[in-house]
Amino acid sequence: MRLSREMVKYMARGIVASLEAKELVKLLKPADAVIQKIEAVILEDAAAEDRLDAEVKKLLASHEAEISKGGMDYRKLFEMTKHKLAQERGIVL
């Protein structure tokens, strides 16, 4: 995961504060509970992306010889594969 838990907490607080300040939402539960739920969603999304990254690495490792023999750019191939799998699985990156 690229974000620390503290950064996620900071972002979640900012989201709630911004929505409340703009009067876009009226919280029916305490702000702390909403913040915790937003944190959980962000962390789960980040974890899903981490799992996808690991799967792509494993997939490309099984084709390592072909990749190097074909002179392909690993980073570009990684990104293309990741986006394709994310699209197939409905994961928003």
C-alpha positions in Angstrom: 0.0 0.0 0.0 1.3 3.4 -0.9 -0.5 5.4 1.8 0.2 5.2 5.5 -2.7 4.5 7.8 -2.3 8.0 9.2 -2.6 9.5 5.8 -5.7 7.5 5.1 -7.2 8.7 8.4 -6.3 12.3 7.5 -7.9 11.9 4.1 -11.1 10.4 5.6 -11.4 13.3 8.1 -10.9 15.8 5.2 -13.6 14.1 3.1 -16.2 14.2 6.0 -15.3 17.8 6.9 -15.5 18.9 3.3 -18.8 17.3 2.7 -20.3 18.7 5.9 -18.9 22.2 5.2 -20.4 22.2 1.8 -23.7 20.9 3.2 -23.6 18.0 0.8 -24.4 15.5 3.5 -26.1 15.4 6.8 -24.6 12.8 9.0 -27.0 10.4 10.7 -24.2 8.8 12.7 -21.4 10.3 14.7 -18.6 11.7 12.5 -16.0 9.3 14.0 -18.1 6.3 12.8 -18.4 7.7 9.3 -14.6 8.5 9.3 -13.8 4.9 10.3 -16.1 3.5 7.6 -14.4 5.7 4.9 -11.0 4.6 6.2 -12.0 1.0 6.0 -13.2 1.4 2.4 -10.0 3.2 1.4 -7.8 0.5 3.0 -9.8 -2.3 1.5 -9.5 -0.7 -2.0 -5.7 -0.3 -1.5 -5.5 -4.0 -0.3 -7.3 -5.1 -3.4 -4.9 -3.2 -5.6 -1.9 -4.8 -3.7 -3.4 -8.2 -4.3 -3.8 -7.4 -8.0 -0.2 -6.2 -8.2 1.0 -9.5 -6.6 -1.0 -11.5 -9.1 0.3 -9.6 -12.0 3.9 -10.1 -10.8 3.3 -13.8 -10.4 1.7 -14.0 -13.9 4.6 -12.1 -15.6 7.2 -14.1 -13.7 5.8 -17.3 -15.3 6.5 -15.6 -18.7 9.8 -14.1 -17.8 11.8 -15.9 -20.4 9.4 -14.8 -23.2 9.4 -11.2 -22.0 13.2 -10.9 -22.0 13.6 -12.8 -25.2 11.0 -10.6 -26.9 12.7 -7.4 -25.6 9.5 -6.2 -24.0 9.3 -3.4 -21.5 8.4 -5.1 -18.2 7.0 -2.0 -16.6 4.7 -1.2 -19.5 3.6 -4.9 -19.7 2.9 -4.8 -16.0 0.7 -1.7 -16.3 -1.1 -3.1 -19.3 -1.8 -6.4 -17.6 -2.8 -4.8 -14.4 -5.3 -2.5 -16.1 -6.7 -5.4 -18.2 -7.2 -7.6 -15.1 -8.7 -4.6 -13.1 -11.2 -3.9 -15.9 -12.2 -7.6 -16.1 -12.8 -7.7 -12.4 -14.4 -4.4 -12.0 -11.6 -3.0 -9.8 -11.3 0.8 -10.0 -7.6 1.9 -10.0 
